[in-house]
């Protein structure tokens, strides 16, 4: 392994760039996940029904609809990033997220404006989905390009540190509100507070991202294939399909054990909402802390090996973990099982953006990473809650466990296609 030497000033600049990009990432994902964690409280305000599961199905449907905009966002922002610079793309995406959060925070309920309430809610989520669809690919690309060579796994892992941090802050915000507001106040107006917080934080993030340095060059931005769908598929279709294949399983298991898990503990295991929130807060915190450790491990054992461990263990362990969680009565046991599942997922999430970025050259990198991720995420990640809740509603919840297991087996097969040494963004020499 060749050691790469940087001056102190160069290291400092690159680390600051990682912090700047990932801080904006944190705000984006906080805004996006606040919806999932507050859904239990605002569902009746927009979807009147006597059945709590039906209300959650409707809110999960809107959550999934936000994901359907991700492929468009992945294409649009990937094109902007490859043709006009990573920095410009990241600034636009966080501004759009701010607008979506502000609309939801101020949105009148069904009782006030009738059917327009869920329609506007849906439109705001579509807007946010467009933003997040572009955020992942551009941030992954930027952080992979600016990370210190030889330590790319470690530094690139901070994309998921802040992505999970966004989830963690979202659920932590709900936990804090639960301590100061009763159930009635949370349902009446308390759920709006996190959306206001997210909108303000996005403005701060925008100002921070303005200070970042661009990583793409004029030469790659002016390339005839820069940001082009035709250029991507003409020369890199095999890489695109490989990324799509393992991202499908990765996205599905990630959302199963993060955003959906809180509802699963309440709706299936029968735990109290406050207990479920506390369990998820602790599990997400440990999950966040795992990312740099698994990133460093990937620097030592290789991205391909890390991906194979992820998919292999996910295939073997998903079904038994979910089956035990279904009947769990001990909050501590639930916490341990979820943390175990998230440790398995960490083999993937710690290097998720990097292992994708290494598959594409710079002129189509943001587009290739963003579009492949967004398509797989829309079809399999964003639909996780919707599929799980509908199968539960039909009395066949166990089918969801098998669905996740099969997708992990497919991820394993696609991970076998990963090269032992990346063609682009060599990490150690």
ChimeraX attribute file (.defattr): number of C-alpha atoms within 10 A of each C-alpha:
attribute: neighborCount
match mode: 1-to-1
recipient: residues
	/A:1	8
	/A:2	9
	/A:3	10
	/A:4	12
	/A:5	11
	/A:6	12
	/A:7	8
	/A:8	8
	/A:9	9
	/A:10	12
	/A:11	15
	/A:12	12
	/A:13	15
	/A:14	20
	/A:15	16
	/A:16	15
	/A:17	22
	/A:18	24
	/A:19	20
	/A:20	19
	/A:21	26
	/A:22	26
	/A:23	24
	/A:24	30
	/A:25	30
	/A:26	26
	/A:27	30
	/A:28	31
	/A:29	26
	/A:30	30
	/A:31	30
	/A:32	26
	/A:33	22
	/A:34	27
	/A:35	24
	/A:36	22
	/A:37	23
	/A:38	21
	/A:39	21
	/A:40	21
	/A:41	19
	/A:42	22
	/A:43	21
	/A:44	21
	/A:45	20
	/A:46	24
	/A:47	22
	/A:48	13
	/A:49	12
	/A:50	9
	/A:51	9
	/A:52	15
	/A:53	17
	/A:54	18
	/A:55	21
	/A:56	25
	/A:57	20
	/A:58	19
	/A:59	26
	/A:60	26
	/A:61	19
	/A:62	24
	/A:63	26
	/A:64	25
	/A:65	19
	/A:66	26
	/A:67	29
	/A:68	22
	/A:69	23
	/A:70	33
	/A:71	25
	/A:72	20
	/A:73	29
	/A:74	31
	/A:75	27
	/A:76	20
	/A:77	34
	/A:78	34
	/A:79	29
	/A:80	24
	/A:81	30
	/A:82	29
	/A:83	26
	/A:84	20
	/A:85	24
	/A:86	25
	/A:87	22
	/A:88	17
	/A:89	25
	/A:90	28
	/A:91	20
	/A:92	16
	/A:93	26
	/A:94	29
	/A:95	18
	/A:96	20
	/A:97	29
	/A:98	26
	/A:99	17
	/A:100	24
	/A:101	29
	/A:102	19
	/A:103	18
	/A:104	21
	/A:105	19
	/A:106	12
	/A:107	19
	/A:108	18
	/A:109	19
	/A:110	17
	/A:111	12
	/A:112	12
	/A:113	12
	/A:114	13
	/A:115	13
	/A:116	15
	/A:117	19
	/A:118	22
	/A:119	14
	/A:120	15
	/A:121	22
	/A:122	19
	/A:123	17
	/A:124	23
	/A:125	26
	/A:126	22
	/A:127	21
	/A:128	29
	/A:129	30
	/A:130	27
	/A:131	31
	/A:132	31
	/A:133	32
	/A:134	35
	/A:135	31
	/A:136	30
	/A:137	32
	/A:138	34
	/A:139	27
	/A:140	29
	/A:141	31
	/A:142	30
	/A:143	28
	/A:144	28
	/A:145	22
	/A:146	22
	/A:147	21
	/A:148	23
	/A:149	21
	/A:150	20
	/A:151	18
	/A:152	24
	/A:153	31
	/A:154	21
	/A:155	26
	/A:156	33
	/A:157	32
	/A:158	29
	/A:159	31
	/A:160	26
	/A:161	26
	/A:162	25
	/A:163	24
	/A:164	26
	/A:165	25
	/A:166	27
	/A:167	29
	/A:168	27
	/A:169	23
	/A:170	27
	/A:171	26
	/A:172	21
	/A:173	20
	/A:174	23
	/A:175	19
	/A:176	10
	/A:177	18
	/A:178	17
	/A:179	9
	/A:180	10
	/A:181	13
	/A:182	11
	/A:183	11
	/A:184	10
	/A:185	14
	/A:186	20
	/A:187	19
	/A:188	14
	/A:189	14
	/A:190	20
	/A:191	23
	/A:192	22
	/A:193	16
	/A:194	22
	/A:195	25
	/A:196	18
	/A:197	19
	/A:198	27
	/A:199	27
	/A:200	14
	/A:201	19
	/A:202	28
	/A:203	17
	/A:204	15
	/A:205	25
	/A:206	20
	/A:207	12
	/A:208	16
	/A:209	21
	/A:210	13
	/A:211	13
	/A:212	19
	/A:213	16
	/A:214	15
	/A:215	17
	/A:216	21
	/A:217	14
	/A:218	11
	/A:219	9
	/A:220	18
	/A:221	21
	/A:222	14
	/A:223	15
	/A:224	11
	/A:225	17
	/A:226	27
	/A:227	29
	/A:228	20
	/A:229	16
	/A:230	12
	/A:231	15
	/A:232	21
	/A:233	15
	/A:234	11
	/A:235	11
	/A:236	16
	/A:237	14
	/A:238	13
	/A:239	21
	/A:240	20
	/A:241	14
	/A:242	20
	/A:243	27
	/A:244	24
	/A:245	22
	/A:246	28
	/A:247	28
	/A:248	25
	/A:249	28
	/A:250	30
	/A:251	26
	/A:252	25
	/A:253	25
	/A:254	21
	/A:255	18
	/A:256	25
	/A:257	21
	/A:258	22
	/A:259	21
	/A:260	20
	/A:261	22
	/A:262	26
	/A:263	24
	/A:264	21
	/A:265	25
	/A:266	17
	/A:267	18
	/A:268	17
	/A:269	17
	/A:270	15
	/A:271	20
	/A:272	12
	/A:273	17
	/A:274	15
	/A:275	15
	/A:276	22
	/A:277	23
	/A:278	18
	/A:279	22
	/A:280	26
	/A:281	23
	/A:282	17
	/A:283	24
	/A:284	27
	/A:285	17
	/A:286	15
	/A:287	26
	/A:288	26
	/A:289	15
	/A:290	20
	/A:291	30
	/A:292	22
	/A:293	17
	/A:294	23
	/A:295	29
	/A:296	21
	/A:297	18
	/A:298	24
	/A:299	20
	/A:300	15
	/A:301	10
	/A:302	18
	/A:303	27
	/A:304	20
	/A:305	17
	/A:306	23
	/A:307	27
	/A:308	20
	/A:309	17
	/A:310	23
	/A:311	27
	/A:312	19
	/A:313	17
	/A:314	26
	/A:315	21
	/A:316	13
	/A:317	14
	/A:318	22
	/A:319	18
	/A:320	12
	/A:321	16
	/A:322	23
	/A:323	12
	/A:324	14
	/A:325	22
	/A:326	18
	/A:327	13
	/A:328	18
	/A:329	14
	/A:330	10
	/A:331	16
	/A:332	11
	/A:333	14
	/A:334	25
	/A:335	19
	/A:336	14
	/A:337	18
	/A:338	23
	/A:339	21
	/A:340	16
	/A:341	23
	/A:342	23
	/A:343	20
	/A:344	22
	/A:345	24
	/A:346	27
	/A:347	26
	/A:348	29
	/A:349	31
	/A:350	31
	/A:351	32
	/A:352	26
	/A:353	27
	/A:354	28
	/A:355	25
	/A:356	27
	/A:357	30
	/A:358	24
	/A:359	23
	/A:360	24
	/A:361	17
	/A:362	24
	/A:363	26
	/A:364	28
	/A:365	28
	/A:366	37
	/A:367	33
	/A:368	35
	/A:369	33
	/A:370	34
	/A:371	30
	/A:372	26
	/A:373	31
	/A:374	35
	/A:375	24
	/A:376	24
	/A:377	27
	/A:378	24
	/A:379	18
	/A:380	24
	/A:381	25
	/A:382	27
	/A:383	25
	/A:384	26
	/A:385	28
	/A:386	21
	/A:387	20
	/A:388	23
	/A:389	27
	/A:390	18
	/A:391	15
	/A:392	17
	/A:393	13
	/A:394	9
	/A:395	10
	/A:396	12
	/A:397	17
	/A:398	15
	/A:399	14
	/A:400	21
	/A:401	17
	/A:402	15
	/A:403	17
	/A:404	23
	/A:405	22
	/A:406	16
	/A:407	24
	/A:408	29
	/A:409	19
	/A:410	18
	/A:411	27
	/A:412	23
	/A:413	17
	/A:414	21
	/A:415	25
	/A:416	15
	/A:417	14
	/A:418	20
	/A:419	12
	/A:420	11
	/A:421	13
	/A:422	18
	/A:423	11
	/A:424	13
	/A:425	20
	/A:426	12
	/A:427	22
	/A:428	14
	/A:429	10
